[in-house]
Amino acid sequence: MRIAFSILYLMSLPLISGIQQMGIGIPNVQEAFDWYRKTLKIDIKMFEEAAEAKLMLPYTANKPQSRHAILALSGQGGGGLEIWQYVGRTPQPAAFDIQLGDLGLNINKFKCHNADAAYEDLKQQGVELLGQVHTNPAGAKHFFAKDPYGNIFEAVESTNWFRKIGDHFGGVYGCIIGVSDMEKSLTFYKEILGYDQILSDDTEQFQDFEALPAGEQKYRRVILAHSQNRQGPFSRMLGQSQIELVQALDRKPNFIFKDRLWGDLGYIHLCFDIKGMPELRDKCAKLGHPFTVDSSAAMDSFDMGEAAGNFAYIEDPDGALIEFVETHKIPVVKKIGWYIDLRKRLPSKALPDWMLKMLSFNRVKN
């Protein structure tokens, strides 16, 4: 029985459970958590930790940097936000005005039930809205807005939900990413991350982009999804996701994090929850995108305060940072000290819905 389990375990690896979180560099972590908690109901605090980032040296000027981070989720499903603040230095903005199609992570996507209702909800809350509700080339209604720190996010209608509890918004649904060579990027996001389904591929000036910086210009725009359902412990809660690749055709784009450090202001990484870090390390190396950071090379399990696991980073063809996290331990209900060790479970098996719903006991309410 044990041999059969081991063979099944190895045959299923590596696998991606979904987008775990979008990392976002912020000048004030508590203030930002409060804003996302109250405005979008991203209010399940999975962990909070103030520590030194010792393993990110390739992206922190070869010096450990002190930081304070909060990982928060939506009770309705979707990926979370890792809200991240430098403690030992002042986080820096880009030296130029970031425009649509600049290389890297442009715009964070959140899922919503009804775009018109979500738009009105943000309008009533006084959130800065960019343009009106439109339908994107893949047929989904959506709109753009800004958080208080100038980060543009998108709300996209979705029918894929872990549960419905009455909020307009769910968690992270994907990302708009600026690229320089569409074909190279399509190969990367298909082969490594499983986005093998092209929902739309269009080249023109897009009406729904017009309210964005440089949005009136001409772009090639490809919206991707994954044809296979995600597997793994958190796959049901993280759910389906989309990647939207945007290539500027009227100008030469800038690299968003040029001359800056990981953790500076803006979207710093897109993180995927995975199982099988050694197998994924081999796969990425064979495909020409080796790990640039690998916590498992330094320790068996990386302690993140109230959670633990291993993490690694690769770069997409234009240098955008993609993080992989293999979770070992998470708090289910912190108030009673209930944690779960995921290393003893079949990697492809999703945690039961009742257990995932218990994470809502970690909600931070008004």
C-alpha positions in Angstrom: 0.0 0.0 0.0 2.8 2.4 0.9 4.7 1.6 -2.4 1.5 2.3 -4.4 1.0 5.6 -2.6 4.6 6.6 -3.3 4.3 5.8 -7.0 1.1 7.7 -7.2 2.6 10.6 -5.4 5.6 10.9 -7.7 3.5 10.5 -10.9 1.3 13.5 -10.0 4.2 16.0 -9.5 4.7 18.8 -10.1 1.2 20.3 -10.0 -0.2 23.8 -9.5 -3.1 24.4 -7.2 -3.8 27.9 -8.5 -2.7 31.5 -7.9 -1.9 31.7 -4.2 -1.4 35.4 -4.1 -0.3 38.6 -5.7 2.6 40.4 -3.9 2.2 44.1 -3.6 4.8 46.6 -2.3 3.1 49.2 -0.1 4.4 52.2 2.0 2.1 51.2 5.0 1.2 47.6 5.4 -1.5 48.0 8.1 -3.2 50.8 6.3 -3.2 48.9 3.0 -4.6 45.8 4.7 -7.4 47.8 6.2 -8.2 49.3 2.8 -8.4 46.0 1.0 -10.2 44.4 3.9 -12.9 47.1 4.1 -13.2 47.9 0.3 -12.9 44.5 -1.3 -13.4 42.2 1.7 -10.0 40.6 1.4 -10.1 40.0 5.1 -9.0 36.5 6.1 -5.5 37.1 7.6 -3.5 33.9 7.0 -0.3 35.2 8.5 1.5 38.4 9.5 5.2 38.5 10.0 7.9 41.1 10.5 11.3 39.6 9.6 14.4 39.8 7.4 14.2 38.7 3.8 17.5 36.8 3.7 17.0 34.7 0.7 16.0 37.3 -1.9 19.5 38.6 -2.4 19.4 38.5 -6.2 16.6 41.1 -6.1 17.5 43.1 -2.9 21.0 44.5 -3.9 22.7 41.4 -2.4 21.7 42.6 1.1 19.1 41.1 3.5 16.2 43.5 3.9 13.8 43.9 6.8 10.1 43.7 5.9 6.6 43.4 7.3 4.1 41.3 5.4 0.4 40.2 5.7 -1.2 37.5 3.6 -4.9 38.0 3.3 -7.6 36.0 1.4 -11.3 36.3 0.4 -13.8 34.0 2.0 -15.5 33.6 -1.5 -12.3 32.2 -3.1 -9.6 33.3 -5.5 -6.0 34.1 -4.7 -4.9 36.3 -1.9 -2.8 39.4 -1.5 0.6 39.4 0.1 0.8 43.0 1.3 4.5 43.8 1.8 6.3 46.8 3.3 10.0 47.5 3.7 10.9 48.3 7.3 14.6 49.2 7.0 14.3 51.4 3.9 11.8 53.6 2.1 10.2 51.7 -0.8 10.8 53.4 -4.1 8.4 54.2 -7.0 9.4 53.8 -10.6 11.4 56.7 -12.0 8.9 57.0 -14.8 5.1 56.9 -15.2 4.2 53.3 -15.7 2.1 52.7 -18.8 0.0 49.8 -20.0 2.3 47.3 -21.7 5.4 48.1 -19.7 7.3 44.9 -19.0 6.2 43.1 -15.9 3.1 42.8 -13.7 0.8 45.7 -14.8 -2.7 45.2 -13.3 -4.0 42.8 -10.7 -7.3 41.1 -11.5 -10.0 40.4 -8.9 -13.1 38.3 -9.6 -16.5 39.8 -9.1 -20.1 38.5 -9.3 -21.7 41.4 -11.2 -19.4 44.1 -12.7 -22.2 46.8 -12.8 -23.0 46.2 -9.1 -19.4 46.1 -8.1 -18.7 49.3 -10.0 -21.5 51.1 -8.2 -20.3 49.7 -4.8 -16.8 51.1 -5.4 -18.2 54.4 -6.6 -20.2 54.8 -3.4 -17.1 54.1 -1.4 -15.2 56.9 -3.2 -12.7 54.6 -4.9 -11.0 56.1 -8.0 -12.6 54.4 -11.1 -11.0 54.4 -14.5 -13.6 54.5 -17.3 -16.8 52.6 -17.3 -17.9 48.9 -17.3 -17.0 47.3 -20.6 -16.9 43.8 -22.1 -13.4 42.4 -22.8 -12.5 40.5 -26.0 -13.2 37.2 -24.1 -16.7 38.2 -23.5 -16.5 39.1 -19.8 -17.8 42.4 -18.3 -15.1 44.2 -16.4 -13.8 47.6 -15.2 -10.6 49.2 -13.9 -10.0 51.2 -10.6 -7.1 52.3 -8.4 -6.2 51.6 -4.8 -5.0 54.6 -2.6 -1.4 53.9 -3.6 -1.9 54.3 -7.4 -1.9 50.6 -8.2 -4.4 49.8 -10.9 -6.6 46.8 -10.5 -9.3 45.2 -12.6 -12.6 43.6 -11.6 -13.7 40.8 -13.9 -17.0 38.9 -13.8 -16.5 35.2 -13.1 -18.9 32.2 -12.6 -16.2 30.2 -10.7 -16.6 30.6 -6.9 -15.6 28.6 -3.9 -18.6 29.9 -2.0 -21.0 32.9 -2.1 -21.3 35.0 1.1 -22.8 38.2 -0.3 -19.7 40.3 -1.1 -19.3 41.8 -4.5 -15.7 40.7 -4.9 -13.6 37.6 -4.6 -9.9 37.2 -4.5 -7.2 37.5 -7.1 -8.3 36.1 -10.5 -5.1 36.7 -12.5 -3.0 39.5 -13.9 -2.4 41.7 -16.9 1.3 41.4 -17.8 3.3 43.5 -20.2 5.5 41.5 -22.6 8.0 42.3 -25.4 7.6 39.1 -27.5 4.2 37.6 -27.4 5.1 34.2 -28.8 7.9 33.7 -26.2 5.6 34.6 -23.4 2.8 32.4 -24.7 5.2 29.4 -24.6 6.3 30.3 -21.1 2.8 30.7 -19.6 1.6 27.5 -21.3 4.5 25.2 -20.7 5.3 26.1 -17.1 2.1 27.5 -15.7 -0.5 25.5 -17.7 -2.3 28.4 -19.4 -3.0 26.5 -22.6 -6.3 27.9 -23.5 -6.5 31.1 -25.7 -9.8 32.9 -24.9 -9.0 35.8 -27.3 -6.1 37.0 -29.4 -6.6 40.5 -30.9 -4.5 43.4 -32.2 -6.1 46.8 -32.3 -6.8 49.9 -30.2 -9.2 48.7 -27.4 -12.0 50.8 -26.2 -11.9 49.3 -22.7 -8.2 50.2 -22.4 -8.7 53.9 -23.2 -8.9 55.1 -19.6 -5.6 53.5 -18.7 -2.2 55.2 -19.1 -1.3 54.9 -22.8 -4.4 52.8 -23.2 -5.3 54.6 -26.5 -2.4 53.0 -28.2 -2.3 49.8 -30.3 -1.7 46.5 -28.6 -1.7 42.8 -29.2 -3.7 41.4 -26.4 -4.1 37.7 -25.5 -6.3 36.4 -22.7 -5.4 32.9 -21.4 -7.0 30.3 -19.2 -6.2 26.7 -18.3 -8.2 23.9 -19.8 -7.4 21.5 -17.0 -8.9 22.0 -13.5 -6.2 22.7 -10.9 -5.3 20.1 -8.4 -3.9 20.2 -4.9 -4.9 21.1 -1.3 -6.2 24.6 -2.0 -7.4 24.1 -5.6 -11.1 24.4 -4.8 -10.6 27.7 -2.9 -8.1 29.3 -5.3 -10.2 28.3 -8.3 -9.7 29.1 -11.9 -7.6 32.0 -13.1 -6.6 34.0 -16.2 -3.5 35.6 -17.5 -3.7 38.5 -19.9 -0.6 39.3 -22.0 -0.3 42.7 -23.5 2.3 43.8 -26.0 2.7 47.5 -26.8 3.1 48.1 -30.6 3.4 51.9 -30.8 6.3 52.3 -28.4 9.2 50.6 -26.7 8.0 49.6 -23.2 10.0 50.1 -20.0 10.8 47.4 -17.5 8.6 48.3 -14.5 11.2 47.4 -11.9 14.2 48.9 -13.7 16.8 50.0 -11.1 14.5 49.0 -8.2 14.4 46.3 -5.6 11.9 43.5 -5.2 9.5 44.8 -2.6 9.5 48.4 -3.8 6.2 50.0 -4.7 3.8 48.1 -7.0 3.1 44.5 -7.9 6.2 42.6 -7.0 5.5 39.0 -7.8 2.7 36.6 -8.9 2.7 33.5 -6.7 1.4 30.0 -7.5 0.6 27.4 -4.9 2.4 24.2 -5.9 3.2 20.6 -4.9 6.5 19.0 -5.9 9.2 21.6 -5.6 12.1 19.3 -6.7 10.1 18.1 -9.8 9.2 21.7 -10.6 12.8 22.8 -10.2 13.8 20.2 -12.8 11.0 21.1 -15.2 11.8 24.9 -15.1 15.5 24.3 -15.7 14.8 22.0 -18.7 12.5 24.7 -20.2 15.2 27.4 -19.8 13.8 29.2 -16.7 15.9 27.9 -13.7 15.1 28.9 -10.2 16.8 32.1 -9.2 15.8 31.8 -5.6 15.2 28.5 -3.8 14.5 28.3 -0.1 14.7 24.5 -0.1 18.4 24.8 -0.8 19.0 26.5 2.5 16.5 24.7 4.8 13.8 21.9 4.9 11.0 24.3 5.6 10.8 28.1 5.7 9.1 29.5 8.7 6.6 32.3 7.9 5.4 32.9 11.4 2.0 31.3 11.5 2.7 29.2 8.4 5.6 27.3 6.9 6.8 25.9 3.6 9.3 26.3 0.7 9.4 29.0 -1.9 11.2 29.6 -5.2 11.3 32.2 -7.9 11.7 32.2 -11.7 11.6 35.0 -14.2 9.3 35.2 -17.2 10.9 36.1 -20.6 10.8 39.8 -19.6 11.9 39.5 -16.0 8.6 39.5 -14.2 8.9 37.5 -11.0 6.9 34.3 -10.6 6.9 32.8 -7.2 6.2 29.2 -6.3 5.1 28.2 -2.7 4.8 24.7 -1.5 2.9 25.0 1.8 3.8 22.6 4.6 1.8 24.1 7.5 -1.1 26.5 7.7 -3.4 27.8 10.5 -7.0 26.6 10.1 -8.3 28.3 13.2 -5.6 30.3 14.9 -7.7 31.2 18.0 -7.7 27.5 19.1 -4.3 26.6 17.7 -5.6 24.3 15.0 -2.9 23.9 12.3 -2.7 21.3 9.5 0.4 19.6 8.1 0.0 19.1 4.4 3.1 17.0 3.9 1.2 13.9 5.0 -1.6 14.2 2.3 -1.9 13.0 -1.3 -0.6 16.1 -3.2 -3.4 16.1 -5.8 -6.2 15.8 -3.2 -8.1 19.0 -2.4 -8.8 19.8 1.2 -12.5 19.3 2.1 -14.7 22.3 1.7 -15.7 22.3 5.3 -12.1 22.7 6.4 -11.4 25.5 3.9 -14.5 27.3 5.1 -13.1 27.2 8.6 -10.5 29.7 7.5 -13.2 32.3 7.7 -12.7 32.2 11.5 -9.5 34.1 10.8 -11.5 37.0 9.2 -10.7 40.5 10.6 -13.9 42.4 10.9 -14.7 46.1 11.3 
